[in-house]
């Protein structure tokens, strides 16, 4: 679906009129002459007061034929409320209209609010119907264009940045949604490199022999039970000129997670196709940064493996040697994401002198127990970095909640035969996972770990997504870079 800016509304398009709370009198009725009495009556009948995302629909006679008109609530007029309105508009019209026009003449929206509206509308339209051969015509998307009419000056420019983020989210959702027989480490690399072609990203791909040569025994240990070879994919963006990246984004990319020898229960295992959601978010964020020409040097690193239980798979009680040289006693092969991430963190620190690292991973079921599907978990060795991430989480609605790190928890990972175990006791499972990762962060590097286990997939529609892949993390990372790393 396309977002356009137009000087006037197409008479054939569905007309949406934004309404702030208690602001029905401020609507730009000039676009719909004669509609006001009917609209006011419909609003009263539905007890419509302009609440963000609320919609009242009516048909108004114009030149002898009825015109479909929507009163679209934008709440108090803040950016978040405009975002809710944009998502609600697309959800209402996606399969029942071909074009819509949003008349902003009577609205008091800022350029940023209009861009947020457009972004939510475009993001809410994303669908993955590639493998549905019997989809009824009435269920197929028809909405091709939403035109913004009488937009404030600067809105179109503000939308251009949000358009890049929207494209990045589409890549993330595509990766997260693909079935695991079609998306595995090699094809993940192929899909991402094709998607970012021509954007100016420097691409590095390591295969298993290259990773063996580097001593990446933790990541490769996870992969050794699979017929699919592992990959490390790095996308580097030099938007601030030549030099080392100031920031590394590191993503867990387990394209399917059976749990390995510590096999998961059958019920719900199909969900583990999205255990690469952290890597998907990094890929989408790097595409967005490159597409909007972000003035920052950033590298995105994705560790890509499949965790399977064949005769060559690692066993509980095996000891792996990580790229850092630290040894790990594996007590549970289903605690595999941290084994992938630790080698990726070491690799990026040895190859690029990064100042800060943010890793993202669908790491622990304990995080879903703690936060459900409302917030991602945040762990950090630096208060300033944590505050920056919390702030952009609230600004973008990719929300985060901070958890503690402590030497007390660190003791729970002590092993009698190796440098550490890969799991602690049942309690504080998300915290001990973060404590594990912290052991691989070099002195002087600020680091944050985002456990997004409950956020990459949703069983219910949201403002920016239908049921399924959410694209969580792309907006967060893009805004984080924009606010803290661009001059």
C-alpha positions, 0 to 999 in steps of 0.5 A: 500500500502507498502513502501519497500527499495530494492537494485535493481528495479524489472524489472516488476515494473513501473520505476520512475526516480526523476528529479530536476529542470534542472537536467535531466542530473543527472538522474540514467539512468543505471536502464533504458538503452536506455531510455535517448534519448526518455526521453529527447525528451518526456520532451522537448515535454511536457515542463517538467522542473522537477517542483515538482509533474510534471510527464512525462510518456513514454514507452521504449523498453527493451528486446523486450517489452515496459517498463513504465517509469515516469519522476518525478519532485522533484523541488528544492529537498527540503522535501516539494517538495519531498512530492509533488512528492510522492503524485503525483506518487501514484495519477498517478499509484494507479489504473493503476499499481501493483508495482513501483520502484523509482530509487534514484541513481541520486538524491541528496535527504536527508534521511528526504526528502526520508521519506517525499516522502514515507510518501506522497506516502503512505498517498495518497493511502488511500481509503475508499471503504467499502460500494461501491458494484458497483465500476468498476474494472478500478476504484479499487486500484491496486498499492500494493508496491512502492520500493525505490531503491538506497536510501541514508543511514538513509532513511529507519530509517527516514521512520519508524517514518513517517510510524507510522504517516501514520498509525495514519492518516489512523485511523483519516481518517477512523473515519472522513469518517464513516457514522454517523449511524455506528460511534457514541460515543460508536463505536468511542471508539470501533474502536479506542481501537481496532486500538491501541490495543497492542501499550501500551496506557493506556485507560480510558473510562467514560460513562454517569453515571460516567460523571454525577457523576463528574458534566460534565453538559456542555458535557452531556447537548449537548448529552441529545437530542440523543438516543446515550449515550456520552463517554469520551475517554482518551489515555495516553502514558508514553514514558518518564516514570511514571508521569503526562503527560506534554501535553494534546491533547483534541479533539471535538468529535461530531459524528453528529451535527444537531445543536440541537434545533437551527437546521442547514439548510438541505443543507450540513448537511451531512457534519456534520458527520466529526464534530468529526474531532478534536477527530479523529486527537487526536486519530490518533496522539496518535496512531502515538506517541505510534507506534513510541515509542515517548519519551514523556508523553502525554494524548489524551482526546476525548469528544464524543457526538451526537447533536440531537433535540429530546424532551429532548434536551437542549433549547436556554435560558437553563443554564448548569453547567460545571464541573468547576462549571461555569454556561453557558447560552445556546443561541444557541444549535449549539454552542455545541463544546465548551460545550464539550471541556470545560468539557474535559479541566477541567477533564484533569486538575483535573485528571492529572497535565498537563503543556500544553493543545492543543485542536482541534475542527471543532468549527466554520463556521466563521473560514472557512469564515476567512481562507477557507481551507488553514490554521487552526486557532490558538489561544493561551495564550502563545507566545512561544507555539504559535510559536512552533505550527506555526513552526511545521505547516509550517514544516508538511504542516498542516498550522496554522494562529494565531488570537488574544485573548483579554479581549475586546472580552471576554466582548462579552460573558457576560450573565445577568443570568449566568457566561457566554453565549455560543456565542457572536454576529455575528462578531468575532465568532471564537475569542469569541469561543476561549475566551469561552474556555480560561475561563476553562484553569487553571492559569499556564497552557499554552494552544492553541486552534486550530479551524480546521473547514476548514481542516479535509475534502477536496472537491479536492485532495491534496498532501497527500489525495484524495477528502474526509478526509485529516487526518489534525492534525496528522502530526502537533501534532506528530511533535509538540511532537517530536520537543518540548517534547522529550528529 
